[in-house]
Every structure is written in C-alpha cells, then in structure tokens.
Amino acid sequence: MRKTHTTFMLFHNHTRFIMLILNKTDLTPASFILNGVPGLEDIQVWISFPFCSMYVVAMVGNCGLLYLIHYEESLHRPMYYFLAMLSLTDLVMCSSTIPKALCIFWFHLKEIGFDECLVQMFFIHTFTGMESGVLMLMALDRYVAICYPLRYSTILTNPVIAKVGLTTFLRGVLLITPFTFLTKCLPYCRGNIIPHTYCDHMSVAKLSCGNVKVNAIYGLMVALLIGGFDILCITVSYTMILRAVISLSSADARQKAFGTCTAHICAIVFSYSPAFFSFFSHRFGGHTIPPSCHIIVANIYLLLPPTMNPIVYGVKTKQIRDCVMRILSGSKDAKSPQHMNRHLPGART
C-alpha cells in the first residue's frame, strides 16, 4: 500500500512539474500590441509628421557627419572620433523605435512579435546607455584637451580611443542583457497590449502576473550605475575645466577654451533633459501627468539628441563648417594641418 502511495505521489509531482512548464509556455504571448499614444489616437497621424521630419534630419545629419569625419583628414582627431561614435549610437537609437512608431501611426501595424519586442528592448536600452557613455568620454576628451593640451595626442591615441569606445559598448551590453532574460522568463496573463510606441522594459514587465520586483530593482540599479557614473564623470571633468579656464590670464584664451565645449554642453542638455523629466515625472508626478505626455517625452528622449547633435556640431564647430563649405563649393582644398586649431586641441567656434 505504501509503495503504491509513494508511486502515486511521484507520478503526481512529475505531472505537476510538467503542467507548470506547459503553463509557463502558454503564458508567453506570441506577440504584443503596441497601442501608440493612448488618448491621442485621433491625432496620431499629425503627431507622426514632426516625428518623421526629425527622423529624416537625424539620418541625413548623422550620416553626413560620419561621411565628413571619414573623408576629411583634418577631422581625424580624437574629438571627431568620439563624435563619430555618438553619431553611430544616435543612428541605431532612433532607428530602433521611430520606423515602428511611424508604422503604428500611419498603417496601424501595431503587432510586434515577442522575440522582436525583446530585441527592440535590448537595442533601445543598450544604445541609450551607450549615448550616455560616449557623452562622458567626450567630456574627458575636453578635459584632456584644455588641461593637458601638449599631451593631448599622446594621451588620446587611436588604440586608447578604440579601447574606451569598446568598453563603453560592452558595459551597456553586459548590464542590459539580463533585462532580456528577466523579461523573457516572466509569465504573462494580463493581456498583450502595451500602451506605448515601443517595447520599454517596465511597460512589458507590467503585463506579467509574476513578481516584477527584481525587474524594477535591477532597472533602477542599472540606471544609477550608468547614468549616475557618467554624470559624475561629466561633472568632475567640467569642474576641472572651469578651474583651468578661470586660471587663464587672457580673456581671448578663456573664450576660446569655453568655445570648444559649447557643442558638447548642448549635446548633454539635449540628451539628459528629457531623461530627467521622464525619470522624475514617473516617480513624483505619475498621477498628475497624463500617460500620453510620458510616451511623447519618451519618444523625444530617443529622437531629440540624434536630430540636434549634428546641427549643433555643424553650427558650432569651425572645422566641420569649413569642410561642409568646401564640399558644397566643390573645392578640392588641401586637408592640411593648418586648418586645425593652433591654440587648443579640438574645435574652434
């Protein structure tokens, strides 16, 4: 009798284990529905026009910058290599979201496969982290250029630039990859409609009927590790730059030193302002700010930096302006070092 009871219990437990696996598989949706901007469905077509215009400007501007940096020997310097990294990051970042958003607005193609959603999530979070890291590297570049101008080319050699760029990319990949696995392992039983234009980590996790506390804690930890560390490095770099510039005796030298930083400061403002608004509004103004506002700001966060960075650097950087004018005028002018800034390594405005 005991043997029969033991056999029955083993069979029952084995069957229960198999059912749990099958249920977990059943609770993984084949696809999600991206609902666009909730509450603004009637005017989503109109919202799409500024989004499309900004995306076109971002693609043309960043591709143009990459072409210039590759084509012009006078731009083969550390500052412009970091700018090329920023342009590549911006291209991937906005291309991960905007084409799908436009398909939602124009053609109502709202469905996205489960694995496709996870891939989009991975690219978005990896390259937003990469954006922050590259801005940090550009701040360090400005610090070396202004505080150690005579050692600039020996400190920031091509191998060093390649290593720090690769490290920044790998940091994002290693910290964001667990997002994918944490999200993939969750059971989903609260529908498959995501009130967003793209697959954001917590927007997807909220559809789960499992415990998402680990996802929320890990997401906050990654935000602090990436954003907090980068902002700290940027702050320290500019504090040292400010001290060095103030100590200069010539007002003209101080102006030129500050001028080399203006484009980078603008890039920081364009990148971090929407991020800070989104971060604090979710935590302190979640009930007063409508969801549509959160979603539009989230899209602006991914679209504004790629759109504005090429414009700002094109307007504020003398070498880039000169290269553009030579190409537009059809001039075959020499790409000699005489075009470089003789006072400070970097851009003259």
Secondary structure as GFF3:
##gff-version 3
##sequence-region A 1 349
A	DSSP	alpha_helix	2	26	.	.	.	ID=ss1
A	DSSP	beta_strand	31	34	.	.	.	ID=ss2
A	DSSP	three_ten_helix	41	43	.	.	.	ID=ss3
A	DSSP	alpha_helix	44	71	.	.	.	ID=ss4
A	DSSP	three_ten_helix	73	75	.	.	.	ID=ss5
A	DSSP	alpha_helix	78	95	.	.	.	ID=ss6
A	DSSP	alpha_helix	98	107	.	.	.	ID=ss7
A	DSSP	beta_strand	111	113	.	.	.	ID=ss8
A	DSSP	alpha_helix	114	147	.	.	.	ID=ss9
A	DSSP	three_ten_helix	149	151	.	.	.	ID=ss10
A	DSSP	alpha_helix	152	155	.	.	.	ID=ss11
A	DSSP	alpha_helix	158	184	.	.	.	ID=ss12
A	DSSP	beta_strand	193	194	.	.	.	ID=ss13
A	DSSP	alpha_helix	201	205	.	.	.	ID=ss14
A	DSSP	alpha_helix	213	223	.	.	.	ID=ss15
A	DSSP	pi_helix	224	228	.	.	.	ID=ss16
A	DSSP	alpha_helix	229	246	.	.	.	ID=ss17
A	DSSP	alpha_helix	251	259	.	.	.	ID=ss18
A	DSSP	alpha_helix	262	284	.	.	.	ID=ss19
A	DSSP	alpha_helix	291	316	.	.	.	ID=ss20
A	DSSP	alpha_helix	318	329	.	.	.	ID=ss21
A	DSSP	three_ten_helix	337	339	.	.	.	ID=ss22
###
